[in-house]
Amino acid sequence: MILAAGQGTRMRSKTPKLLHPICGWPMIAWPVAASRQAGATRIVVVDAPGAPLRNRLDSDITVVVQQQPRGTADALKAALPEISAQDTVVVLYGDVPLITAESIRALAGTHEQAGAAATMLTATLDDPSGYGRVVRGADGAVERVVETKQAGDATAEQLLIREVNTGIYAFAGERLEAALEQIGNDNAQGEYYLPDVLPALRAQGHTVAAHALGDVGEMFNVNDRRALAHATRIAQRRISDRHMLAGVTIVNPDATVIDADVSLGEDVTIEPGSALHGATTVGDGSTIGPHSTLRDATVGKRSRVIHSHATDAVIADGVSVGPFAYVRPGTVLRDGAKAGSFVEIKNSDVGERAKVPHLSYIGDATIGEDANLGASTVTANYDGRQKHRTRIGARVHTGVDTTLIAPITIGDDAWTGSGSVLTEDVPEGSLAIARPRQTNHDGYDARVKARQQASEPEHTTSD
């Protein structure tokens, strides 16, 4: 059960708090993923009116709505129809994204072993200020949680307690409804608080157990942009650690961004300043960066992407990209191909071992294997109304500053002269030259200077 109906006003954003991204996932996706990994058989999200989270959750997630913001216990009460008596119900929060599957499993295990009606996840803090303190009985069982937000809420002795309530619980489904009916909202906010369920269960003679959280960082709560940045740093470090333990070299993890869905093979090297987003995959032995950005890109084995940007593109095995290349959506660079410095390629298929070395724009083109395009080769693919395709055959060589006006086909083994602007197909094995004949005008500079001198006004000097 993931409580996610909070308003998130401190984010100061038109975007619902739980849809703010952390390493490529909306915040709500993190406790959902941890629940799945922990083995939850069913996941229920309690959403706000209008269910703003529904469209960002998988179809197997049950969404219920808390119609009014009346506290955490009221949120859980809204989900009671989804709970059966035999369930063990683990309660998480959408804005506590760092909780792990291991901690969820451990909490559920302690709860079931203790045969408790409720088990709370606790943490021991060096500075517990602001947190509710866990008060235990002589037998070690949890008696209640004492809040400390207002002066006089807790005694001086209770304030010395360092064990605090994380707000995460496991409940026996058969005990939950009756306990929720027992609590009231006699507080300044007029809300129904989930910790009040614990003394209600104790009063009914049921056991309330506790499980200590191993890593207190997992209880971190995101309420504003600073906290979002902190949670992102921790999540990013976990992602980097996972990849490094799997055989990836990340030269400087603090200067690298890797989203949660990115897949990296063994012996991949990520140089500093690189950002890998979305569903990007990188094959064994490839190097990304420094200062490269990949978004939903596929990179094969033993390729290099240096100081470049690739989006929704396929970069196959042994490919060289960059520096300063832009590989746009729909592009396929096949095995051994090259996209060099200051090259932009869009919606094009570049054949095996074909080279677009530098200063070129290739759009809506098909290039055959072993072709070599000279500097400043441009496919003029747009006539102002429609996009047209350029077809360049295998082993074609284009001269420097060649412009191909699409639609056009350059046959296999063809050549183009430097400075050509081609508007007609080039047959296989031919040389195409499309430029005006050079004319030299002798004495031109002298004539220009003479005209300039004749047109200048005469300067006079007077006493």
TINUMI-574638 format. One record per residue (C-alpha): z, x, y. Coordinates in steps of 0.001 Angstrom, whole numbers, plus 500000, padded with zeros to 6 digits. Example, Ala and Ser with C-alpha at 12.3 -4.5 7.8 and 13.67 -1.06 7.14 Angstrom:
! residues 2
[[507800; 512300; 495500]]
[[507140; 513670; 498940]]
//
This chain:
! residues 463
[[500000; 500000; 500000]]
[[498808; 501674; 503216]]
[[500194; 500171; 506421]]
[[497495; 500540; 509060]]
[[497902; 497722; 511581]]
[[499375; 499748; 514453]]
[[497787; 499468; 517887]]
[[497555; 503206; 518577]]
[[497838; 502766; 522348]]
[[498952; 506358; 522900]]
[[495541; 507604; 521771]]
[[494151; 506080; 524997]]
[[490868; 505312; 523282]]
[[488509; 502412; 522664]]
[[488239; 503689; 519083]]
[[490990; 502391; 516753]]
[[493461; 505185; 516091]]
[[492856; 505305; 512353]]
[[489114; 505729; 512840]]
[[489506; 508965; 514781]]
[[488044; 511768; 512646]]
[[489916; 514521; 510860]]
[[487557; 517077; 509311]]
[[484736; 514595; 508947]]
[[486757; 511654; 507604]]
[[488342; 508833; 509594]]
[[492107; 509250; 509589]]
[[492613; 506252; 507281]]
[[490480; 507949; 504603]]
[[493054; 510703; 504079]]
[[495918; 508608; 502632]]
[[493309; 506586; 500727]]
[[491947; 509772; 499111]]
[[495458; 511023; 498312]]
[[496262; 507679; 496669]]
[[493150; 507852; 494525]]
[[493882; 511416; 493468]]
[[497447; 510413; 492609]]
[[496110; 507834; 490157]]
[[496666; 504583; 492027]]
[[495214; 501687; 490072]]
[[494828; 499593; 493195]]
[[494844; 500368; 496934]]
[[495673; 497785; 499589]]
[[495284; 498477; 503318]]
[[497166; 496290; 505801]]
[[494874; 496068; 508825]]
[[495190; 494669; 512361]]
[[493633; 491350; 513476]]
[[489859; 491548; 513305]]
[[490139; 494106; 510472]]
[[488578; 497017; 512424]]
[[488977; 499329; 509433]]
[[487234; 497149; 506854]]
[[483725; 498485; 507416]]
[[484914; 502076; 507007]]
[[486650; 501479; 503688]]
[[485061; 501444; 500238]]
[[484444; 498079; 498638]]
[[487162; 498620; 496015]]
[[489856; 498730; 498720]]
[[491661; 495434; 499300]]
[[492185; 494661; 502989]]
[[494826; 492211; 504223]]
[[495614; 491428; 507847]]
[[498952; 491436; 509629]]
[[498291; 488759; 512224]]
[[501019; 489819; 514652]]
[[502560; 493291; 515201]]
[[506059; 492424; 514018]]
[[507082; 495626; 512278]]
[[506578; 497523; 509047]]
[[508488; 495062; 506850]]
[[506389; 492200; 508180]]
[[503245; 494226; 507436]]
[[504361; 494645; 503838]]
[[505214; 490953; 503642]]
[[501600; 490149; 504634]]
[[500495; 491986; 501486]]
[[502915; 490316; 499073]]
[[500187; 488117; 497505]]
[[498537; 491333; 496295]]
[[501708; 492553; 494506]]
[[502738; 491563; 490991]]
[[506194; 491847; 489454]]
[[505276; 494718; 487140]]
[[503798; 496873; 489903]]
[[505239; 500083; 491234]]
[[504356; 499834; 494915]]
[[504064; 503055; 496904]]
[[504078; 502437; 500659]]
[[502173; 504923; 502837]]
[[500992; 504891; 506442]]
[[497489; 505250; 507792]]
[[498644; 507589; 510544]]
[[500365; 510007; 508131]]
[[497184; 511715; 506919]]
[[498659; 514897; 505430]]
[[500545; 513334; 502516]]
[[499262; 514793; 499232]]
[[498520; 513332; 495832]]
[[501146; 515631; 494313]]
[[503880; 514184; 496517]]
[[502816; 510615; 495784]]
[[502852; 511262; 492033]]
[[506253; 512956; 492252]]
[[507727; 510054; 494226]]
[[506411; 507487; 491735]]
[[507680; 509591; 488846]]
[[511206; 509855; 490270]]
[[511199; 506126; 490978]]
[[510241; 505176; 487436]]
[[512629; 507666; 485804]]
[[515519; 506360; 487897]]
[[514711; 502732; 487106]]
[[515336; 502081; 490794]]
[[514474; 499045; 492872]]
[[513441; 501402; 495641]]
[[512988; 505144; 496027]]
[[512588; 506725; 499410]]
[[510837; 509968; 500180]]
[[513185; 512154; 502186]]
[[512888; 515504; 503938]]
[[515433; 518053; 505090]]
[[514708; 519286; 508609]]
[[516165; 522112; 510651]]
[[516020; 519798; 513657]]
[[516297; 516153; 512558]]
[[516482; 514767; 516108]]
[[514913; 511348; 516445]]
[[514713; 510648; 512725]]
[[516750; 508151; 510754]]
[[519440; 509913; 508723]]
[[519834; 509281; 505000]]
[[523404; 508235; 504185]]
[[524316; 508691; 500520]]
[[527233; 507300; 498549]]
[[529730; 509230; 496449]]
[[527394; 508905; 493462]]
[[524531; 510475; 495400]]
[[522563; 507255; 495627]]
[[521101; 506204; 498962]]
[[523272; 503682; 500778]]
[[521307; 503200; 503964]]
[[519304; 504825; 506722]]
[[521031; 505237; 510081]]
[[518690; 505206; 513058]]
[[519372; 507618; 515921]]
[[517030; 506461; 518671]]
[[519749; 504984; 520883]]
[[523134; 506431; 521842]]
[[525799; 505014; 519562]]
[[523411; 504204; 516705]]
[[524999; 506950; 514606]]
[[528404; 508604; 514461]]
[[528884; 512278; 515263]]
[[529300; 512955; 511548]]
[[526078; 511140; 510703]]
[[524190; 513105; 513334]]
[[525017; 516268; 511406]]
[[523011; 514996; 508411]]
[[519714; 516901; 508117]]
[[518154; 514731; 505399]]
[[515869; 512216; 507065]]
[[513787; 509233; 506081]]
[[510037; 509919; 506010]]
[[509259; 506191; 505952]]
[[507412; 506504; 502633]]
[[508789; 504481; 499705]]
[[508244; 503362; 496152]]
[[509372; 499829; 495260]]
[[509661; 497810; 492085]]
[[507334; 494878; 492657]]
[[509716; 492372; 491081]]
[[512474; 493218; 493593]]
[[510408; 493465; 496751]]
[[509816; 489863; 497841]]
[[513464; 488799; 497610]]
[[514593; 491867; 499562]]
[[512028; 491301; 502309]]
[[513300; 487743; 502754]]
[[516814; 489082; 503327]]
[[516141; 491190; 506422]]
[[516119; 490017; 510022]]
[[514765; 491180; 513356]]
[[517966; 491432; 515367]]
[[516908; 494471; 517376]]
[[515573; 495264; 520827]]
[[511957; 495079; 519654]]
[[512403; 491894; 517640]]
[[510623; 493509; 514692]]
[[511240; 493586; 510954]]
[[511847; 497157; 509806]]
[[511167; 498365; 506287]]
[[514270; 500619; 506040]]
[[516400; 497443; 506296]]
[[515170; 496538; 502816]]
[[517298; 499323; 501311]]
[[520781; 497923; 502112]]
[[519497; 494492; 501092]]
[[518618; 495856; 497672]]
[[521948; 497655; 497434]]
[[523746; 494431; 498317]]
[[521938; 492752; 495413]]
[[523307; 495444; 493082]]
[[520096; 497405; 492664]]
[[519686; 501189; 492665]]
[[518109; 502932; 495638]]
[[517016; 506470; 494752]]
[[515558; 509333; 496765]]
[[512979; 512035; 496193]]
[[512882; 515158; 498374]]
[[509564; 516104; 499933]]
[[508645; 519706; 499182]]
[[506468; 520365; 502251]]
[[507885; 518644; 505322]]
[[504529; 519053; 507074]]
[[503180; 516213; 504922]]
[[505266; 513661; 506834]]
[[503530; 514499; 510129]]
[[502706; 511366; 512101]]
[[499665; 511116; 514408]]
[[500241; 509081; 517565]]
[[498230; 510895; 520248]]
[[495400; 513384; 520681]]
[[497678; 516418; 520534]]
[[499061; 515270; 517195]]
[[495504; 514566; 516015]]
[[494529; 518153; 516812]]
[[497598; 519460; 514957]]
[[496834; 517370; 511867]]
[[493214; 518531; 511989]]
[[494294; 522182; 512024]]
[[496452; 521678; 508948]]
[[493791; 519682; 507103]]
[[491196; 522300; 507999]]
[[493372; 525084; 506669]]
[[493834; 523204; 503382]]
[[490063; 522805; 503071]]
[[489469; 526491; 503805]]
[[492153; 527564; 501341]]
[[490616; 525399; 498616]]
[[487209; 527001; 499115]]
[[488572; 530539; 499315]]
[[490481; 530067; 496065]]
[[487205; 528900; 494504]]
[[485375; 532121; 495421]]
[[484156; 531565; 498998]]
[[484589; 534239; 501673]]
[[485577; 532720; 505018]]
[[485730; 535710; 507328]]
[[487889; 533995; 509955]]
[[489259; 530597; 508888]]
[[490669; 529974; 512367]]
[[487154; 530217; 513832]]
[[485434; 528079; 511188]]
[[484999; 524314; 510812]]
[[484369; 522855; 507349]]
[[484439; 519092; 506773]]
[[486144; 517521; 503791]]
[[482905; 516581; 501988]]
[[481257; 520005; 502256]]
[[480468; 521706; 498933]]
[[480298; 525509; 498690]]
[[479259; 527635; 495726]]
[[480696; 530934; 494529]]
[[480200; 534058; 496627]]
[[479204; 532039; 499679]]
[[480120; 533804; 502922]]
[[480939; 531826; 506060]]
[[480851; 534003; 509163]]
[[482949; 533209; 512277]]
[[481935; 530495; 514697]]
[[480218; 528366; 512052]]
[[480626; 524624; 511584]]
[[479686; 522790; 508372]]
[[479719; 519019; 508716]]
[[479124; 515906; 506653]]
[[477696; 516207; 503150]]
[[476472; 519777; 503582]]
[[476114; 521860; 500415]]
[[475628; 525621; 500188]]
[[474587; 527369; 496965]]
[[475909; 530535; 495354]]
[[475584; 533771; 497279]]
[[474359; 532322; 500569]]
[[475587; 533400; 503990]]
[[476103; 530983; 506865]]
[[476591; 532338; 510359]]
[[477831; 533767; 512472]]
[[477657; 530824; 514867]]
[[475615; 528432; 512747]]
[[475950; 524656; 512499]]
[[474939; 522669; 509431]]
[[475129; 518891; 509351]]
[[474246; 517023; 506155]]
[[472119; 520011; 505181]]
[[471388; 521434; 501737]]
[[471215; 525216; 501427]]
[[470236; 526802; 498139]]
[[471238; 530115; 496602]]
[[471028; 533535; 498297]]
[[469852; 532142; 501627]]
[[470872; 533172; 505137]]
[[471318; 530891; 508154]]
[[472168; 533041; 511179]]
[[472950; 531747; 514709]]
[[471062; 528541; 513922]]
[[471371; 524761; 513668]]
[[470181; 522619; 510741]]
[[470554; 518852; 510411]]
[[469590; 516668; 507429]]
[[467294; 519390; 506102]]
[[466748; 521193; 502798]]
[[466829; 525000; 502827]]
[[465998; 526206; 499331]]
[[466744; 529493; 497520]]
[[466218; 532862; 499182]]
[[465345; 531389; 502569]]
[[465933; 533151; 505894]]
[[466712; 531039; 508953]]
[[467314; 532378; 512449]]
[[468607; 533712; 514599]]
[[468347; 530854; 517076]]
[[466319; 528484; 514885]]
[[466566; 524691; 514967]]
[[465797; 523012; 511632]]
[[465570; 519297; 512289]]
[[465795; 516224; 510012]]
[[463223; 515804; 507275]]
[[462427; 519502; 506995]]
[[462131; 521303; 503655]]
[[462017; 525090; 503601]]
[[460993; 526011; 500074]]
[[462014; 529083; 498084]]
[[461579; 532335; 499984]]
[[460400; 530699; 503204]]
[[461347; 531959; 506655]]
[[462085; 530240; 509951]]
[[462655; 533019; 512435]]
[[464001; 533412; 515950]]
[[463454; 530628; 518465]]
[[461631; 528465; 515937]]
[[461946; 524685; 515809]]
[[460809; 522813; 512701]]
[[460911; 519039; 512391]]
[[459966; 516735; 509505]]
[[457871; 519427; 507870]]
[[457397; 520912; 504395]]
[[457192; 524695; 504553]]
[[455861; 526119; 501293]]
[[457241; 528911; 499145]]
[[457308; 532295; 500894]]
[[455628; 530806; 503975]]
[[456732; 532339; 507270]]
[[457192; 530899; 510723]]
[[458599; 534091; 512217]]
[[459212; 533378; 515898]]
[[458670; 531329; 519046]]
[[456954; 528407; 517311]]
[[457211; 524622; 517124]]
[[456223; 523006; 513830]]
[[456470; 519212; 513749]]
[[455192; 516736; 511145]]
[[453397; 519453; 509198]]
[[452788; 520561; 505632]]
[[452437; 524323; 505186]]
[[451191; 525905; 501963]]
[[452689; 528832; 500108]]
[[452447; 532360; 501554]]
[[451150; 531125; 504910]]
[[452047; 533278; 507923]]
[[452082; 531629; 511333]]
[[451818; 533924; 514336]]
[[454175; 533806; 517308]]
[[453889; 530694; 519469]]
[[452051; 528631; 516877]]
[[452439; 525008; 517937]]
[[451515; 521788; 516173]]
[[450720; 519201; 518827]]
[[451825; 516246; 516756]]
[[452236; 513496; 519385]]
[[449408; 511929; 521390]]
[[451700; 509836; 523569]]
[[451600; 506850; 521226]]
[[451722; 508060; 517628]]
[[452844; 511046; 515578]]
[[450118; 512779; 513551]]
[[450367; 515239; 510682]]
[[449091; 518796; 510474]]
[[448119; 520255; 507102]]
[[448054; 524024; 506807]]
[[446870; 525432; 503489]]
[[448121; 528268; 501340]]
[[447837; 531860; 502608]]
[[446722; 530743; 506070]]
[[447157; 533222; 508941]]
[[447342; 531860; 512470]]
[[446936; 534198; 515406]]
[[449444; 534448; 518242]]
[[449483; 531449; 520569]]
[[447540; 529072; 518332]]
[[447802; 525355; 519093]]
[[446819; 522867; 516375]]
[[446014; 519398; 517736]]
[[446944; 516902; 515004]]
[[445641; 515300; 512920]]
[[444055; 518475; 511627]]
[[443709; 520353; 508322]]
[[443506; 524113; 507997]]
[[442054; 525050; 504605]]
[[443498; 527606; 502187]]
[[443007; 531276; 503122]]
[[441800; 530359; 506622]]
[[442469; 532373; 509781]]
[[442727; 531435; 513448]]
[[442061; 533654; 516448]]
[[444840; 534325; 518909]]
[[444945; 531983; 521883]]
[[442968; 529263; 520098]]
[[443373; 525544; 520696]]
[[441994; 523850; 517577]]
[[440966; 520195; 517473]]
[[438769; 520191; 514342]]
[[439476; 520956; 510684]]
[[439016; 524564; 509572]]
[[437255; 525080; 506218]]
[[438817; 527144; 503449]]
[[438504; 530888; 503969]]
[[437113; 530572; 507501]]
[[438065; 532171; 510822]]
[[438415; 529645; 513646]]
[[438285; 530755; 517257]]
[[438543; 528139; 519990]]
[[438828; 529787; 523400]]
[[436468; 530364; 526353]]
[[434521; 533633; 526548]]
[[436197; 536243; 528771]]
[[434539; 536983; 532102]]
[[435519; 539974; 534272]]
[[434865; 539788; 538060]]
[[434668; 543338; 539404]]
[[436215; 544023; 542828]]
[[438138; 540765; 542878]]
[[441404; 542283; 544155]]
[[439678; 544030; 547103]]
[[437962; 540797; 548167]]
[[441257; 538869; 548062]]
[[442996; 541454; 550227]]
[[440123; 541490; 552718]]
[[440290; 537697; 553111]]
[[444038; 537854; 553606]]
[[443716; 540563; 556276]]
[[441020; 538650; 558138]]
[[443164; 535507; 558293]]
[[446272; 537241; 559672]]
[[446910; 536694; 563458]]
[[446650; 539788; 565730]]
[[450075; 541037; 566928]]
[[450439; 542155; 570579]]
[[453264; 543989; 572358]]
[[454290; 543205; 575980]]
[[456587; 545070; 578361]]
//
